[in-house]
C-alpha cells in the first residue's frame, strides 16, 4: 500500500487551521479505509515564521493525533521555500506527496483523482482550476493574465495551476537536483519531464483569513518566475536595441535629405521626445540586466533555502 503525505505551508493561518485539519483528516481517513493509501500516510504543516499561534496549534494537533506532523522553519522564507522544505523533508518517508494551501480554496476532493492518476503510472499530477466563478472580475482578470504573461515571456507553466500537485518519490528525488536559490516551483516541476496528467476542479472561496497574494505580491511573484526561468527579457532588450538602431539609420537619412534640400530646421519636440524615450529605455534595460546579475550573485552564494528549527515526526526523533 502506497504512503501519501500532504504538505501544507502555513503563514499566519490560525483562523483556518482548525477547519483545515478536520477536513484533511476526514479525507485521509476515507482514503485509508478504501485501501487507496497506507495507514502510515501523514499530514504535514510547515510553519513559515508565523507571527500568530499557528505553530502552537500545529503542536496541539500533533499531540492529539499522530497523523499530523509539523515542521518549524527558523524564520520566514516565503511560500516556495517553505513548500520545498516540506517536500524535501518527507520525500524519504512517502511514495507520493501532495502539496496544497492551508486555506483549502483548492478542492480537496481532487486528491482522490490525483491518487488514481498516480496508480495509473503518473509521477506528477497537476491540480488545475476549471473555473473561477467565486473570484471577482479583477481577481480573475489579473490571475489569468499572470499565466498568459508568464507563458508569453518564456516560462513553461501549466495554465491555471498553482502549487496544488501530486509528485511521486522519484519525481521528488529529481526535484532535489534543482539547486537554484531563486525558486519558482510552478516552472521547475514541468522541467522534470516524467509522465504527468491533470485533475480539474472548481476553486472555492477562502472560508477564513486573508489572501497571502494581493496584486502587488502577485506581480512580484510573476517577475520572480520570469527572471528565474527565462532569458527572454534579455533577448527583448537586444531586439529593442536593434530596432532603435534601425530607426536611427532612417532618421540619419531623413536628416541628410533635409540638409541637402536646405530644410535644416530640427523640431524641438522630436528631439526632446527622442532623448526621454532613449534615456528611459536605457534605464529599463540596465534594470533588467541588473536583475539577472543580482540573481546570479545570489545563486553563487548558495545560501540555504530554508533552515528547519523543529520537526514533529512520528517519534519526534528530529526535534531540537
C-alpha positions in Angstrom: 0.0 0.0 0.0 1.5 3.4 -1.0 2.1 6.1 1.6 0.7 9.6 0.9 2.0 12.8 2.6 0.1 16.0 2.4 2.4 19.0 2.6 0.8 22.4 3.6 2.8 25.6 4.0 1.4 27.9 6.7 1.9 31.6 7.4 -0.4 33.1 10.0 -3.1 30.5 9.4 -4.6 30.3 13.0 -8.1 31.1 11.6 -8.2 28.3 9.1 -6.2 25.5 10.8 -9.0 24.0 12.9 -11.3 23.5 9.9 -8.4 22.7 7.5 -7.0 20.0 9.8 -10.5 18.5 10.3 -11.3 18.3 6.6 -7.9 16.9 5.7 -8.1 14.2 8.4 -11.5 13.2 7.2 -10.2 12.9 3.6 -7.2 10.9 4.7 -9.3 8.6 6.8 -11.6 7.9 3.9 -8.7 7.1 1.5 -7.2 4.8 4.1 -10.5 2.9 4.7 -10.9 2.5 1.0 -7.4 1.0 0.8 -6.2 3.7 -1.6 -3.3 4.7 0.7 -1.4 3.3 3.6 -2.3 4.0 7.2 1.2 5.4 7.6 0.1 8.4 5.5 0.5 11.8 7.2 -0.5 15.4 7.1 2.5 17.8 7.4 2.1 21.5 8.2 5.1 23.8 7.6 5.2 26.9 9.8 6.9 29.6 7.7 7.8 32.0 10.5 4.2 32.8 11.5 3.6 35.6 14.0 0.3 34.2 15.4 -0.5 30.9 17.1 -0.1 28.8 14.0 2.9 26.7 15.4 1.2 26.2 18.8 -1.9 24.9 17.0 0.3 22.6 14.9 1.9 21.2 18.1 -1.5 20.7 19.6 -2.8 18.8 16.5 0.3 16.6 16.7 -0.2 15.8 20.3 -3.9 14.9 19.7 -3.3 12.6 16.6 -0.1 11.2 15.2 -1.4 11.7 11.6 -0.4 15.3 12.0 3.2 16.3 11.7 4.8 19.7 11.9 7.9 21.5 10.6 9.0 24.8 12.1 11.3 27.0 10.0 13.8 29.2 11.8 12.4 32.2 10.1 10.0 33.3 7.3 11.5 32.1 4.0 8.5 32.6 1.7 5.9 30.2 0.4 8.1 28.5 -2.3 10.9 27.7 0.1 8.6 26.5 2.8 6.9 24.2 0.3 10.2 22.9 -0.9 11.3 22.3 2.7 8.2 20.2 3.3 8.6 18.2 0.2 12.3 17.5 0.8 11.7 16.6 4.4 9.0 14.0 3.7 10.3 12.5 0.4 12.2 9.6 2.0 9.1 8.7 4.1 6.4 8.6 1.4 5.6 7.1 -2.0 3.8 10.3 -3.1 3.3 13.8 -1.7 0.6 16.3 -2.5 1.2 20.0 -1.8 -1.7 22.4 -1.2 -2.5 25.6 0.6 -3.9 25.9 4.1 -7.0 27.9 3.1 -8.5 24.9 1.1 -9.6 27.1 -1.7 -8.3 24.2 -3.8 -10.9 21.4 -3.6 -9.5 18.5 -1.5 -11.8 16.1 -3.4 -9.4 16.4 -6.2 -6.9 14.4 -4.1 -8.9 11.2 -5.0 -8.3 11.9 -8.7 -4.6 12.6 -8.1 -4.1 9.3 -6.3 -5.9 7.5 -9.1 -3.7 9.1 -11.7 -0.6 8.1 -9.6 -1.8 4.5 -9.6 -2.2 4.7 -13.3 1.5 5.5 -13.6 1.8 9.3 -13.4 4.7 10.7 -11.5 3.3 14.2 -11.5 -0.4 15.2 -11.3 -1.4 18.9 -11.6 -4.4 20.3 -9.9 -5.9 22.7 -12.5 -8.7 25.2 -11.8 -11.5 24.6 -14.3 -13.4 27.8 -13.3 -13.0 30.9 -11.1 -16.7 31.6 -10.5 -16.0 32.7 -6.9 -13.4 35.3 -8.0 -14.1 38.9 -8.6 -13.7 40.2 -12.2 -10.5 42.0 -11.1 -9.1 38.9 -9.4 -10.0 36.6 -12.3 -8.5 39.1 -14.9 -5.2 39.5 -13.1 -4.8 35.8 -12.2 -5.4 34.6 -15.8 -3.3 37.5 -17.1 -0.5 36.3 -14.8 -0.4 32.9 -16.5 -0.6 34.3 -20.0 2.2 36.8 -19.4 4.3 34.1 -17.9 3.8 31.9 -21.0 4.5 34.8 -23.3 7.7 35.6 -21.5 9.0 32.1 -21.9 8.1 30.5 -18.6 6.8 26.9 -19.2 4.0 26.6 -16.7 0.6 24.9 -16.6 -2.3 27.3 -17.2 -4.4 27.9 -14.1 -2.2 25.6 -12.0 -0.8 27.0 -8.7 1.0 24.6 -6.3 -1.7 22.0 -5.9 0.0 18.9 -7.3 1.0 15.3 -6.6 4.6 14.2 -7.0 5.9 10.7 -6.7 9.0 9.9 -4.7 11.2 9.6 -7.8 9.9 13.0 -9.0 10.8 14.5 -5.6 14.3 13.0 -5.9 14.7 14.7 -9.2 13.3 18.0 -7.8 16.1 17.9 -5.2 18.7 18.1 -8.1 17.4 21.6 -8.9 19.7 23.8 -6.8 18.6 27.3 -7.7 18.1 29.8 -4.9 15.6 31.9 -6.9 12.9 29.2 -6.7 9.7 29.1 -8.8 8.2 25.6 -8.4 5.4 26.1 -11.0 8.1 26.4 -13.6 10.6 24.0 -12.2 8.4 20.9 -11.8 7.4 20.7 -15.5 11.1 20.5 -16.3 11.4 17.1 -14.6 9.6 15.6 -17.6 8.2 12.4 -16.1 4.7 11.2 -17.1 2.2 13.8 -15.9 -1.5 14.5 -16.1 -4.1 16.9 -14.7 -7.1 16.8 -12.4 -9.6 19.7 -12.8 -11.6 21.3 -10.0 -13.6 24.4 -9.2 -11.9 26.9 -6.9 -13.7 27.7 -3.7 -13.9 30.9 -1.6 -11.5 31.3 1.3 -13.6 30.5 4.4 -11.4 32.5 6.8 -8.4 34.7 7.0 -6.9 36.9 4.2 -5.3 36.1 0.9 -1.5 35.9 1.1 -1.2 37.0 -2.6 -2.6 40.5 -3.2 -1.9 42.2 -6.6 1.4 43.7 -5.5 2.8 40.3 -4.4 1.4 38.5 -7.4 3.2 40.9 -9.7 6.5 40.4 -7.8 5.9 36.6 -7.9 5.4 36.8 -11.7 8.6 38.8 -12.2 10.5 36.3 -10.0 9.2 33.5 -12.1 10.0 35.2 -15.4 13.6 36.1 -14.5 14.2 32.7 -12.8 13.1 30.6 -15.8 13.6 32.6 -18.9 16.2 34.9 -20.6 13.5 36.3 -22.9 13.6 39.8 -21.3 17.3 40.0 -22.2 16.6 38.9 -25.7 13.9 41.6 -25.9 16.4 44.2 -24.9 18.6 43.1 -27.8 15.7 43.2 -30.2 14.8 46.7 -28.9 18.3 47.9 -29.3 18.4 46.7 -32.9 15.0 48.3 -33.6 16.2 51.7 -32.2 19.4 51.4 -34.3 17.3 50.8 -37.4 15.2 53.8 -36.6 18.3 55.9 -36.1 19.5 55.0 -39.6 16.2 56.1 -41.0 16.4 59.4 -39.1 20.0 59.9 -40.3 18.9 59.5 -43.9 16.0 61.8 -43.3 18.2 64.4 -41.7 20.7 64.3 -44.6 17.9 64.7 -47.1 16.6 67.8 -45.2 20.2 69.1 -45.0 20.8 68.9 -48.8 17.4 70.3 -49.6 18.0 73.3 -47.4 15.5 72.4 -44.8 17.8 72.2 -41.8 15.4 73.2 -39.0 15.1 70.4 -36.4 11.9 70.1 -34.4 12.3 70.7 -30.7 9.5 68.3 -29.8 11.0 65.3 -31.7 14.4 66.0 -30.1 13.1 66.1 -26.5 10.9 63.0 -27.1 13.8 61.1 -28.5 16.1 62.0 -25.6 13.5 61.0 -23.0 12.5 57.8 -24.8 16.0 56.5 -25.4 17.0 57.5 -21.8 14.1 55.6 -20.4 14.8 52.6 -22.5 18.4 52.6 -21.4 17.4 52.7 -17.7 14.9 49.9 -18.2 17.5 47.8 -20.0 20.0 48.4 -17.2 17.4 47.5 -14.6 16.5 44.2 -16.3 20.2 43.3 -16.8 20.8 44.2 -13.2 18.0 41.9 -12.1 19.7 39.0 -13.8 23.1 40.0 -12.4 21.6 40.1 -8.9 20.1 36.7 -9.3 23.4 35.3 -10.4 25.0 36.9 -7.4 22.6 35.1 -5.1 23.0 31.8 -6.8 26.8 31.9 -6.4 26.4 32.4 -2.7 24.4 29.1 -2.4 22.8 30.1 0.9 20.4 27.5 2.3 16.9 27.9 1.0 15.5 27.0 4.5 16.6 26.0 7.9 14.4 23.6 10.0 14.2 24.5 13.7 12.0 21.6 14.7 10.3 18.6 13.1 7.4 16.9 14.8 7.7 13.5 13.2 6.0 10.2 14.4 8.6 9.7 17.1 9.8 13.3 17.4 13.2 11.9 16.6 14.4 15.0 14.8 13.3 17.6 17.4 15.9 20.0 18.8 
